[in-house]
Amino acid sequence: MRSFFLGLVKAVINPLLRSRLVPAGIVVMLAAGVVFVPSRPSVQAAPPAAQQPKLVDAPDLVGGAAWFNTDKAISLGDLRGRIVLIDFWTLFCINCIHTLPDLAKLEARYPGVLVVIGIHTPKFDNEKKTSSVLKAILRYEIKHPVVSDAD
């Protein structure tokens, strides 16, 4: 499963990097090992003018209880021109923990181009505590920025 996941992410990121046409604000979302990418137009697609995707500004990352591994909250302006991979995780989720080494490999392979941001989304009351999230970040040696979404 891990090699499939890593291969899928590389298959998405490598073509984007080679094209040099990566617009600001592209977000590859990761949730429970699934990567969401835009679908390709079907064979019976509408005329070219209608195929152009509507550009929508991505929302800022606001509302988190605390940020870790960064000296300030990260804004969209800080991410401009980079590929952003958002990792939704929970500190007691074994599948989430298993993806962490793969995320570290991707960060090391694409420094300055790929930014990984962890969003901790608690399931249990204990996971809402900032101290619990910090302990997990230290235990799993997470180096990328993490925001705790206690709600």
DSSP file (Angstrom, degrees, kcal/mol; ACC not computed):
  #  RESIDUE AA STRUCTURE BP1 BP2  ACC     N-H-->O    O-->H-N    N-H-->O    O-->H-N    TCO  KAPPA ALPHA  PHI   PSI    X-CA   Y-CA   Z-CA
    1    1 A M     >        0   0    0      0, 0.0     4,-2.6     0, 0.0     5,-0.2   0.000 360.0 360.0 360.0 -43.0    0.0    0.0    0.0
    2    2 A R  H  >  +     0   0    0      1,-0.2     4,-2.8     2,-0.2     5,-0.2   0.913 360.0  48.1 -63.1 -42.3    2.8    2.4    0.9
    3    3 A S  H  > S+     0   0    0      2,-0.2     4,-2.4     1,-0.2    -1,-0.2   0.874 111.6  50.9 -67.6 -34.6    4.6    1.9   -2.4
    4    4 A F  H  > S+     0   0    0      2,-0.2     4,-2.3     1,-0.2    -2,-0.2   0.937 112.0  47.4 -63.0 -46.2    1.4    2.4   -4.3
    5    5 A F  H  X S+     0   0    0     -4,-2.6     4,-2.4     2,-0.2    -2,-0.2   0.935 113.5  46.6 -60.6 -48.7    0.7    5.6   -2.4
    6    6 A L  H  X S+     0   0    0     -4,-2.8     4,-2.4     1,-0.2    -1,-0.2   0.903 113.1  50.1 -63.0 -41.1    4.2    7.0   -2.9
    7    7 A G  H  X S+     0   0    0     -4,-2.4     4,-2.2    -5,-0.2    -1,-0.2   0.880 110.0  50.6 -64.1 -38.1    4.1    6.0   -6.6
    8    8 A L  H  X S+     0   0    0     -4,-2.3     4,-1.2     2,-0.2    -2,-0.2   0.915 111.2  47.4 -66.4 -43.2    0.7    7.8   -7.0
    9    9 A V  H  X S+     0   0    0     -4,-2.4     4,-2.8     1,-0.2     3,-0.4   0.917 112.8  49.1 -64.8 -42.5    2.0   11.0   -5.4
   10   10 A K  H  X S+     0   0    0     -4,-2.4     4,-2.6     1,-0.2    -1,-0.2   0.880 106.9  56.7 -63.3 -37.4    5.1   10.9   -7.6
   11   11 A A  H  < S+     0   0    0     -4,-2.2    -1,-0.2     1,-0.2    -2,-0.2   0.799 113.5  40.5 -64.9 -27.3    3.0   10.4  -10.7
   12   12 A V  H  X S+     0   0    0     -4,-1.2     4,-1.0    -3,-0.4    -2,-0.2   0.891 120.4  41.0 -84.8 -44.3    1.1   13.5   -9.8
   13   13 A I  H  X S+     0   0    0     -4,-2.8     4,-2.4     2,-0.2     5,-0.2   0.912 107.1  59.1 -76.3 -43.8    4.0   15.7   -8.7
   14   14 A N  H  X S+     0   0    0     -4,-2.6     4,-2.4     1,-0.2     5,-0.2   0.917 106.5  46.5 -56.0 -49.4    6.6   14.8  -11.3
   15   15 A P  H  > S+     0   0    0      0, 0.0     4,-1.8     0, 0.0    -1,-0.2   0.882 112.1  52.4 -61.7 -35.5    4.6   15.9  -14.4
   16   16 A L  H  X S+     0   0    0     -4,-1.0     4,-0.9     1,-0.2     5,-0.5   0.912 111.1  46.3 -65.0 -41.4    3.7   19.1  -12.7
   17   17 A L  H  < S+     0   0    0     -4,-2.4     3,-0.5     1,-0.2    -1,-0.2   0.893 112.3  50.2 -68.7 -39.1    7.3   19.9  -11.9
   18   18 A R  H  < S+     0   0    0     -4,-2.4    -1,-0.2    -5,-0.2    -2,-0.2   0.831 104.8  58.1 -67.7 -31.5    8.4   19.0  -15.5
   19   19 A S  H  < S-     0   0    0     -4,-1.8    -1,-0.2    -5,-0.2    -2,-0.2   0.773  86.0-152.5 -71.8 -25.2    5.8   21.2  -17.1
   20   20 A R  S  < S+     0   0    0     -4,-0.9    -3,-0.1    -3,-0.5    -1,-0.1   0.665  70.6 104.6  58.2  16.9    7.0   24.4  -15.3
   21   21 A L        +     0   0    0     -5,-0.5    -1,-0.1     2,-0.1    -4,-0.1  -0.070  39.4 142.3-112.9  30.7    3.4   25.6  -15.6
   22   22 A V        -     0   0    0     -6,-0.3     3,-0.1    -5,-0.1     2,-0.1  -0.628  41.1-147.9 -78.3 108.8    2.5   25.0  -12.0
   23   23 A P    >   -     0   0    0      0, 0.0     3,-1.1     0, 0.0    -2,-0.1  -0.389  27.9 -92.6 -73.3 155.6    0.2   27.9  -11.0
   24   24 A A  T 3  S+     0   0    0      1,-0.2    56,-0.1    57,-0.1     3,-0.1  -0.361 107.7  34.2 -63.4 144.0    0.2   29.1   -7.4
   25   25 A G  T 3  S+     0   0    0     57,-0.5     2,-0.3    54,-0.4    -1,-0.2   0.525  70.5 151.2  90.6   5.9   -2.3   27.5   -5.1
   26   26 A I    <   -     0   0    0     -3,-1.1    58,-1.7    56,-0.3     2,-0.5  -0.572  27.5-164.8 -68.2 130.9   -2.3   24.0   -6.6
   27   27 A V  E     -a   84   0A   0     -2,-0.3     2,-0.7    56,-0.2    58,-0.2  -0.975  17.6-161.6-124.1 122.2   -3.2   21.7   -3.7
   28   28 A V  E     -a   85   0A   0     56,-2.8    58,-1.8    -2,-0.5     2,-0.4  -0.915  23.8-151.1 -96.9 115.7   -2.7   18.0   -3.7
   29   29 A M  E     -aB  86  36A   0     -2,-0.7     7,-1.4     7,-0.7     2,-0.5  -0.734  11.1-165.2 -97.0 136.8   -4.9   16.8   -0.8
   30   30 A L  E     +aB  87  35A   0     56,-2.7    58,-2.1    -2,-0.4     2,-0.4  -0.975  16.5 161.0-121.8 121.5   -4.1   13.7    1.1
   31   31 A A  E >  S-aB  88  34A   0      3,-1.6     3,-1.2    -2,-0.5    58,-0.1  -0.936  73.9 -19.4-143.5 117.9   -6.7   12.1    3.3
   32   32 A A  T 3  S-     0   0    0     56,-0.6     3,-0.1    -2,-0.4    57,-0.1   0.850 126.7 -52.2  54.5  38.7   -6.6    8.5    4.5
   33   33 A G  T 3  S+     0   0    0      1,-0.2     2,-0.5    63,-0.0    -1,-0.3   0.633 109.6 121.8  79.4  14.3   -4.1    7.6    1.7
   34   34 A V  E <   -B   31   0A   0     -3,-1.2    -3,-1.6     2,-0.0     2,-0.5  -0.940  48.3-153.5-114.1 130.2   -6.2    9.0   -1.1
   35   35 A V  E     -B   30   0A   0     -2,-0.5     2,-0.6    -5,-0.2    -5,-0.2  -0.889   8.5-150.0-103.0 127.8   -4.9   11.6   -3.4
   36   36 A F  E     +B   29   0A   0     -7,-1.4    -7,-0.7    -2,-0.5    -2,-0.0  -0.862  23.3 168.2 -99.1 122.9   -7.5   13.9   -5.1
   37   37 A V        -     0   0    0     -2,-0.6    -9,-0.1    -9,-0.1    -2,-0.0  -0.940  42.9 -90.9-129.4 154.0   -6.5   15.2   -8.5
   38   38 A P        -     0   0    0      0, 0.0     2,-0.1     0, 0.0     0, 0.0  -0.340  46.7-117.3 -61.7 143.8   -8.6   17.0  -11.1
   39   39 A S        -     0   0    0      1,-0.1     3,-0.1     3,-0.0     0, 0.0  -0.458  25.4-111.8 -80.0 156.2  -10.2   14.6  -13.6
   40   40 A R        -     0   0    0     -2,-0.1    -1,-0.1     1,-0.1     2,-0.0  -0.553  40.1 -95.3 -82.5 151.2   -9.4   14.8  -17.3
   41   41 A P        -     0   0    0      0, 0.0    -1,-0.1     0, 0.0     4,-0.1  -0.366  44.6-112.0 -65.4 147.6  -12.1   15.9  -19.8
   42   42 A S    >   -     0   0    0      2,-0.1     3,-0.9     1,-0.1    -3,-0.0  -0.217  27.6-102.9 -74.3 170.0  -14.0   13.1  -21.4
   43   43 A V  T 3  S+     0   0    0      1,-0.3     2,-0.6     2,-0.0    -1,-0.1   0.851 122.1  52.5 -62.0 -35.8  -13.8   12.2  -25.1
   44   44 A Q  T 3  S+     0   0    0      0, 0.0    -1,-0.3     0, 0.0    -2,-0.1  -0.306  86.0 156.4 -96.7  49.5  -17.1   13.9  -25.7
   45   45 A A    <   -     0   0    0     -3,-0.9     6,-0.1    -2,-0.6    -2,-0.0  -0.242  45.6 -99.5 -75.1 163.4  -16.1   17.1  -24.1
   46   46 A A        -     0   0    0      1,-0.2    -1,-0.1     4,-0.1     5,-0.1  -0.179  60.0 -64.2 -71.4 171.7  -17.5   20.5  -24.7
   47   47 A P    >>  -     0   0    0      0, 0.0     3,-1.4     0, 0.0     4,-0.9  -0.158  58.8 -98.4 -56.3 156.6  -15.8   23.1  -27.0
   48   48 A P  H >> S+     0   0    0      0, 0.0     4,-0.8     0, 0.0     3,-0.7   0.801 121.0  58.9 -50.8 -38.0  -12.4   24.4  -25.9
   49   49 A A  H >4 S+     0   0    0      1,-0.3     3,-0.5     2,-0.2    -3,-0.0   0.874 107.5  46.7 -62.3 -35.5  -13.8   27.6  -24.4
   50   50 A A  H <4 S+     0   0    0     -3,-1.4    -1,-0.3     1,-0.2    -4,-0.1   0.653 102.1  66.8 -80.3 -15.0  -16.0   25.6  -22.0
   51   51 A Q  H << S+     0   0    0     -4,-0.9    -1,-0.2    -3,-0.7    -2,-0.2   0.694  72.3 107.7 -78.9 -18.6  -13.2   23.3  -21.0
   52   52 A Q  S << S-     0   0    0     -4,-0.8     2,-0.1    -3,-0.5     3,-0.0  -0.416  75.4-122.6 -63.7 124.9  -11.2   26.0  -19.3
   53   53 A P        -     0   0    0      0, 0.0     2,-0.5     0, 0.0    -1,-0.1  -0.390  22.6-112.5 -69.3 146.2  -11.5   25.4  -15.5
   54   54 A K        -     0   0    0     -2,-0.1     2,-0.4     1,-0.0     0, 0.0  -0.671  31.7-131.0 -77.7 124.5  -12.9   28.2  -13.4
   55   55 A L        -     0   0    0     -2,-0.5     2,-0.4    -3,-0.0    -1,-0.0  -0.640  28.1-177.5 -81.9 130.1  -10.1   29.6  -11.2
   56   56 A V        -     0   0    0     -2,-0.4     2,-0.2     0, 0.0    -2,-0.0  -0.991  29.2-115.8-128.1 133.4  -11.1   29.9   -7.6
   57   57 A D        -     0   0    0     -2,-0.4   -32,-0.1     1,-0.1    -2,-0.0  -0.482  33.2-120.6 -67.1 133.9   -8.9   31.4   -4.9
   58   58 A A        -     0   0    0     -2,-0.2    18,-0.1     1,-0.1     2,-0.1  -0.492  32.3-107.8 -71.6 144.8   -8.0   28.8   -2.2
   59   59 A P        -     0   0    0      0, 0.0    -1,-0.1     0, 0.0     2,-0.1  -0.405  34.9-105.7 -72.1 151.7   -9.1   29.7    1.3
   60   60 A D        -     0   0    0      1,-0.1     2,-1.6    -2,-0.1    15,-0.1  -0.361  33.1-106.4 -71.0 156.8   -6.5   30.8    3.8
   61   61 A L        +     0   0    0     13,-0.4     2,-0.3    -2,-0.1     3,-0.2  -0.644  65.3 148.2 -86.5  83.7   -5.6   28.3    6.6
   62   62 A V        +     0   0    0     -2,-1.6    13,-0.0     1,-0.1     0, 0.0  -0.798  36.8  47.8-117.3 158.6   -7.4   30.1    9.4
   63   63 A G        +     0   0    0      1,-0.3    88,-0.2    -2,-0.3    -1,-0.1   0.442  66.6 144.3  97.7   0.4   -9.1   28.8   12.6
   64   64 A G        -     0   0    0     -3,-0.2    -1,-0.3     1,-0.1    85,-0.2  -0.416  50.1-137.8 -73.0 149.6   -6.4   26.4   13.9
   65   65 A A  S    S-     0   0    0     83,-3.4     2,-0.3     1,-0.3    84,-0.1   0.854  81.4  -9.0 -73.5 -35.3   -5.9   26.1   17.6
   66   66 A A  E     -C  148   0A   0     82,-0.8    82,-2.8     2,-0.0     2,-0.4  -0.982  59.3-135.9-161.3 150.1   -2.1   26.1   17.3
   67   67 A W  E     -C  147   0A   0     -2,-0.3     2,-0.3    80,-0.2    80,-0.2  -0.883  21.2-165.4-108.5 143.7    0.7   25.9   14.7
   68   68 A F  E     +C  146   0A   0     78,-2.9    78,-1.8    -2,-0.4     3,-0.1  -0.910  64.7  21.7-127.0 155.1    3.8   23.7   15.2
   69   69 A N  S    S+     0   0    0     -2,-0.3     2,-0.3    76,-0.2    -1,-0.1   0.717 110.0  77.9  61.6  24.7    7.2   23.6   13.5
   70   70 A T  S    S-     0   0    0     -3,-0.1    -1,-0.1    76,-0.1    -3,-0.1  -0.974  77.6-132.6-154.9 151.1    6.8   27.2   12.3
   71   71 A D  S    S+     0   0    0     -2,-0.3     2,-0.3    -3,-0.1    -2,-0.1   0.618  89.7  14.2 -84.5 -10.7    7.2   30.5   14.0
   72   72 A K  S    S-     0   0    0     -4,-0.1     2,-0.1    -3,-0.0    -1,-0.1  -0.970  94.7 -76.1-152.8 166.1    3.9   31.9   12.6
   73   73 A A        -     0   0    0     -2,-0.3     2,-0.4     1,-0.1    -2,-0.1  -0.410  52.6-119.4 -63.1 141.4    0.7   30.8   11.0
   74   74 A I        -     0   0    0    -13,-0.1   -13,-0.4    -2,-0.1     2,-0.2  -0.703  30.5-165.8 -88.8 133.5    1.2   30.0    7.3
   75   75 A S    >>  -     0   0    0     -2,-0.4     4,-0.7   -15,-0.1     3,-0.6  -0.651  36.2-104.2-110.7 170.3   -0.8   32.1    4.8
   76   76 A L  H >> S+     0   0    0      1,-0.2     3,-1.0    -2,-0.2     4,-0.6   0.859 119.9  61.3 -61.4 -35.0   -1.5   31.6    1.1
   77   77 A G  H >4 S+     0   0    0      1,-0.3     3,-0.7     2,-0.2    -1,-0.2   0.851  99.3  55.6 -60.9 -33.9    1.1   34.3    0.3
   78   78 A D  H <4 S+     0   0    0     -3,-0.6    -1,-0.3     1,-0.2    -2,-0.2   0.737 110.5  46.1 -68.1 -22.5    3.8   32.2    2.0
   79   79 A L  H X< S+     0   0    0     -3,-1.0     3,-1.9    -4,-0.7   -54,-0.4   0.454  78.4 135.2-100.9  -3.4    2.9   29.3   -0.3
   80   80 A R  T << S+     0   0    0     -3,-0.7     3,-0.1    -4,-0.6   -56,-0.1  -0.206  74.6  14.1 -55.7 130.8    2.8   31.2   -3.7
   81   81 A G  T 3  S+     0   0    0      1,-0.3     2,-0.3   -59,-0.0    -1,-0.3   0.511 107.6 102.0  84.6   6.9    4.6   29.4   -6.5
   82   82 A R  S <  S-     0   0    0     -3,-1.9   -57,-0.5   -56,-0.0     2,-0.5  -0.824  74.9-114.3-120.0 159.5    4.9   26.1   -4.6
   83   83 A I  E     - d   0 114A   0     30,-2.7    32,-3.0    -2,-0.3     2,-0.5  -0.816  34.7-154.8 -89.0 130.1    3.1   22.8   -4.7
   84   84 A V  E     -ad  27 115A   0    -58,-1.7   -56,-2.8    -2,-0.5     2,-0.6  -0.928  10.9-166.8-114.7 126.3    1.3   22.2   -1.4
   85   85 A L  E     -ad  28 116A   0     30,-3.0    32,-2.5    -2,-0.5     2,-0.6  -0.955  10.7-156.6-110.2 119.4    0.4   18.8   -0.1
   86   86 A I  E     -ad  29 117A   0    -58,-1.8   -56,-2.7    -2,-0.6     2,-0.7  -0.862   4.0-162.1-101.2 122.5   -2.1   18.9    2.7
   87   87 A D  E     -ad  30 118A   0     30,-2.6    32,-2.9    -2,-0.6     2,-0.6  -0.900   2.3-159.9-108.4 107.7   -2.0   15.9    5.0
   88   88 A F  E     +ad  31 119A   0    -58,-2.1   -56,-0.6    -2,-0.7     2,-0.3  -0.777  30.3 158.8 -85.1 123.3   -5.1   15.4    7.2
   89   89 A W  E     - d   0 120A   0     30,-2.1    32,-2.8    -2,-0.6     2,-0.4  -0.926  36.1-146.3-145.0 165.7   -4.1   13.2   10.1
   90   90 A T    >   -     0   0    0     -2,-0.3     3,-1.8    30,-0.2     7,-0.2  -0.992  26.9-125.6-134.9 140.5   -5.0   12.1   13.7
   91   91 A L  T 3  S+     0   0    0     -2,-0.4    -1,-0.0     1,-0.3    29,-0.0   0.701 109.2  44.8 -67.0 -19.9   -2.4   11.2   16.3
   92   92 A F  T 3  S+     0   0    0      4,-0.0     2,-0.7     5,-0.0    -1,-0.3   0.320  86.0 108.3-101.5   7.9   -4.0    7.8   17.0
   93   93 A C    <>  -     0   0    0     -3,-1.8     4,-2.0     1,-0.2    -3,-0.2  -0.765  52.6-163.0 -89.9 112.8   -4.6    6.8   13.4
   94   94 A I  H  > S+     0   0    0     -2,-0.7     4,-2.0     1,-0.2    -1,-0.2   0.860  90.6  53.9 -65.5 -35.8   -2.1    4.1   12.4
   95   95 A N  H  > S+     0   0    0      2,-0.2     4,-0.9     1,-0.2    -1,-0.2   0.890 108.3  50.4 -65.5 -37.5   -2.7    4.7    8.6
   96   96 A C  H >> S+     0   0    0      1,-0.2     3,-0.6     2,-0.2     4,-0.6   0.909 110.1  49.9 -63.8 -42.3   -1.8    8.3    9.1
   97   97 A I  H >< S+     0   0    0     -4,-2.0     3,-0.9     1,-0.2    -2,-0.2   0.864 104.8  58.3 -65.8 -36.6    1.3    7.4   11.0
   98   98 A H  H 3< S+     0   0    0     -4,-2.0     4,-0.4     1,-0.2    -1,-0.2   0.749 101.6  55.5 -67.0 -23.7    2.4    5.0    8.2
   99   99 A T  H <X S+     0   0    0     -4,-0.9     4,-2.1    -3,-0.6     3,-0.3   0.681  85.2  85.0 -82.0 -16.2    2.3    7.8    5.6
  100  100 A L  H <X S+     0   0    0     -3,-0.9     4,-2.2    -4,-0.6    -1,-0.2   0.877  86.8  50.4 -58.2 -43.5    4.8   10.1    7.6
  101  101 A P  H  > S+     0   0    0      0, 0.0     4,-2.0     0, 0.0    -1,-0.2   0.886 110.9  50.8 -61.9 -35.8    8.0    8.5    6.2
  102  102 A D  H  > S+     0   0    0     -4,-0.4     4,-2.2    -3,-0.3    -2,-0.2   0.894 108.9  50.5 -67.5 -39.1    6.7    8.8    2.7
  103  103 A L  H  X S+     0   0    0     -4,-2.1     4,-2.4     1,-0.2    -1,-0.2   0.909 109.3  51.6 -63.9 -41.0    5.9   12.5    3.2
  104  104 A A  H  X S+     0   0    0     -4,-2.2     4,-2.2     1,-0.2    -2,-0.2   0.891 108.9  51.1 -62.9 -39.5    9.4   13.1    4.6
  105  105 A K  H  X S+     0   0    0     -4,-2.0     4,-2.1     2,-0.2    -1,-0.2   0.916 110.6  48.3 -63.4 -43.5   10.9   11.4    1.5
  106  106 A L  H  X S+     0   0    0     -4,-2.2     4,-1.9     2,-0.2    -2,-0.2   0.908 110.6  51.0 -64.7 -41.3    8.8   13.7   -0.8
  107  107 A E  H  < S+     0   0    0     -4,-2.4    -1,-0.2     1,-0.2    -2,-0.2   0.908 112.5  46.8 -60.5 -42.0    9.9   16.8    1.2
  108  108 A A  H  < S+     0   0    0     -4,-2.2    -1,-0.2     1,-0.2    -2,-0.2   0.846 112.0  50.7 -69.1 -33.9   13.5   15.8    0.9
  109  109 A R  H  < S+     0   0    0     -4,-2.1    -1,-0.2     1,-0.2    -2,-0.2   0.821 120.6  32.5 -74.5 -31.2   13.2   15.0   -2.8
  110  110 A Y  S >X S+     0   0    0     -4,-1.9     4,-2.4    -5,-0.1     3,-1.4  -0.456  78.6 178.2-124.5  59.3   11.6   18.4   -3.7
  111  111 A P  T 34 S+     0   0    0      0, 0.0     4,-0.1     0, 0.0    -3,-0.1  -0.385  73.1   8.7 -66.2 138.5   13.0   21.0   -1.3
  112  112 A G  T 34 S+     0   0    0      2,-0.4     3,-0.1     1,-0.1    -5,-0.0   0.308 127.6  61.9  78.1 -10.4   11.7   24.5   -1.9
  113  113 A V  T <4 S+     0   0    0     -3,-1.4   -30,-2.7     1,-0.3     2,-0.5   0.762  97.9  49.2-110.5 -47.5    9.1   23.2   -4.4
  114  114 A L  E  <  -d   83   0A   0     -4,-2.4     2,-0.5   -32,-0.2    -2,-0.4  -0.844  64.9-168.9-100.2 129.7    6.9   20.9   -2.4
  115  115 A V  E     -d   84   0A   0    -32,-3.0   -30,-3.0    -2,-0.5     2,-0.5  -0.980   6.0-157.5-117.7 125.2    5.5   22.1    0.9
  116  116 A V  E     -d   85   0A   0     -2,-0.5     2,-0.5   -32,-0.2   -30,-0.2  -0.886   9.3-173.9-101.1 130.2    3.8   19.6    3.2
  117  117 A I  E     -d   86   0A   0    -32,-2.5   -30,-2.6    -2,-0.5     2,-0.4  -0.989  12.4-148.6-124.6 123.3    1.3   21.0    5.7
  118  118 A G  E     -de  87 146A   0     27,-3.0    29,-2.7    -2,-0.5     2,-0.6  -0.739   6.2-163.8 -89.8 135.7   -0.2   18.7    8.3
  119  119 A I  E     -de  88 147A   0    -32,-2.9   -30,-2.1    -2,-0.4     2,-0.6  -0.944  11.7-149.7-119.5 108.4   -3.7   19.4    9.6
  120  120 A H  E     -de  89 148A   0     27,-2.6    29,-2.7    -2,-0.6   -30,-0.2  -0.674  13.9-173.4 -81.1 119.3   -4.4   17.5   12.8
  121  121 A T        -     0   0    0    -32,-2.8    29,-0.1    -2,-0.6     7,-0.1  -0.888  17.5-142.2-116.8  98.7   -8.1   16.7   12.9
  122  122 A P        -     0   0    0      0, 0.0     3,-0.1     0, 0.0   -32,-0.1  -0.228  23.0-177.8 -68.2 147.0   -8.9   15.1   16.3
  123  123 A K  S    S+     0   0    0      1,-0.1     2,-0.3     0, 0.0   -33,-0.0   0.713  71.6  45.0-105.9 -36.8  -11.4   12.4   16.7
  124  124 A F  S >> S-     0   0    0      1,-0.1     3,-0.8     0, 0.0     4,-0.5  -0.724  87.2-112.4-110.7 159.2  -11.3   12.0   20.5
  125  125 A D  G >4 S+     0   0    0     -2,-0.3     3,-1.4     1,-0.3     4,-0.4   0.864 115.5  57.3 -58.4 -39.0  -11.3   14.6   23.3
  126  126 A N  G >4 S+     0   0    0      1,-0.3     3,-1.0     2,-0.2     6,-0.3   0.821 100.0  59.3 -62.7 -30.5   -7.7   13.9   24.3
  127  127 A E  G <4 S+     0   0    0     -3,-0.8    -1,-0.3     1,-0.2    -2,-0.2   0.643  92.6  67.8 -73.6 -14.1   -6.5   14.6   20.7
  128  128 A K  G << S+     0   0    0     -3,-1.4     2,-0.3    -4,-0.5    -1,-0.2   0.672  77.9 101.4 -78.0 -16.5   -7.9   18.1   21.0
  129  129 A K  S <> S-     0   0    0     -3,-1.0     4,-1.7    -4,-0.4     3,-0.4  -0.518  71.0-141.7 -74.0 131.4   -5.3   19.1   23.6
  130  130 A T  H  > S+     0   0    0     -2,-0.3     4,-2.5     1,-0.2     5,-0.2   0.871 102.3  57.0 -58.4 -38.4   -2.3   21.0   22.2
  131  131 A S  H  > S+     0   0    0      1,-0.2     4,-2.2     2,-0.2    -1,-0.2   0.867 104.4  51.8 -63.8 -36.3    0.0   19.1   24.4
  132  132 A S  H  > S+     0   0    0     -3,-0.4     4,-1.9    -6,-0.3    -1,-0.2   0.898 110.6  47.9 -66.6 -40.6   -1.1   15.8   23.0
  133  133 A V  H  X S+     0   0    0     -4,-1.7     4,-2.4     2,-0.2    -2,-0.2   0.922 111.0  50.9 -65.9 -43.8   -0.5   17.0   19.4
  134  134 A L  H  X S+     0   0    0     -4,-2.5     4,-2.2     1,-0.2    -2,-0.2   0.909 108.6  51.7 -61.1 -42.6    3.0   18.3   20.4
  135  135 A K  H  X S+     0   0    0     -4,-2.2     4,-2.7     1,-0.2    -1,-0.2   0.900 110.6  48.8 -60.7 -40.9    3.9   15.0   21.9
  136  136 A A  H  X S+     0   0    0     -4,-1.9     4,-2.6     2,-0.2    -2,-0.2   0.904 109.1  52.3 -66.5 -41.2    2.9   13.2   18.8
  137  137 A I  H  <>S+     0   0    0     -4,-2.4     5,-2.1     1,-0.2     4,-0.3   0.909 114.6  42.5 -61.1 -42.2    4.9   15.6   16.6
  138  138 A L  H ><5S+     0   0    0     -4,-2.2     3,-0.7     3,-0.2    -2,-0.2   0.904 113.9  51.5 -69.9 -42.0    7.9   15.0   18.7
  139  139 A R  H 3<5S+     0   0    0     -4,-2.7    -2,-0.2     1,-0.2    -1,-0.2   0.899 117.5  37.4 -62.7 -42.5    7.4   11.2   18.9
  140  140 A Y  T 3<5S-     0   0    0     -4,-2.6    -1,-0.2    -5,-0.2    -2,-0.2   0.372 107.0-125.4 -93.9   4.8    7.0   10.7   15.1
  141  141 A E  T < 5 -     0   0    0     -3,-0.7     2,-0.4    -4,-0.3    -3,-0.2   0.892  38.3-177.0  53.7  47.0    9.7   13.3   14.3
  142  142 A I      < +     0   0    0     -5,-2.1    -1,-0.2    -6,-0.2     4,-0.1  -0.645  11.5 178.3 -77.0 125.2    7.4   15.4   12.1
  143  143 A K        +     0   0    0     -2,-0.4    -1,-0.2     2,-0.1     3,-0.1   0.675  50.5  86.9-102.7 -22.6    9.4   18.2   10.6
  144  144 A H  S    S-     0   0    0      1,-0.1   -27,-0.1   -74,-0.0   -74,-0.1  -0.353  93.1 -82.1 -79.1 161.0    6.8   19.9    8.4
  145  145 A P        -     0   0    0      0, 0.0   -27,-3.0     0, 0.0     2,-0.4  -0.323  48.1-167.3 -61.7 142.5    4.4   22.6    9.7
  146  146 A V  E     -Ce  68 118A   0    -78,-1.8   -78,-2.9   -29,-0.2     2,-0.4  -0.998   9.9-161.3-133.8 135.2    1.3   21.3   11.4
  147  147 A V  E     -Ce  67 119A   0    -29,-2.7   -27,-2.6    -2,-0.4     2,-0.6  -0.958  16.3-137.8-114.1 137.5   -1.8   23.1   12.4
  148  148 A S  E     -Ce  66 120A   0    -82,-2.8   -83,-3.4    -2,-0.4     2,-1.0  -0.843  10.4-163.8 -95.9 119.9   -4.1   21.7   15.1
  149  149 A D        +     0   0    0    -29,-2.7   -85,-0.1    -2,-0.6   -30,-0.0  -0.786   9.9 178.9-102.7  87.8   -7.8   22.0   14.2
  150  150 A A              0   0    0     -2,-1.0    -1,-0.2     1,-0.3   -86,-0.1   0.640 360.0 360.0 -68.4 -14.3   -9.4   21.3   17.6
  151  151 A D              0   0    0    -88,-0.2    -1,-0.3    -3,-0.1   -30,-0.1   0.426 360.0 360.0 -97.6 360.0  -12.9   21.8   16.2
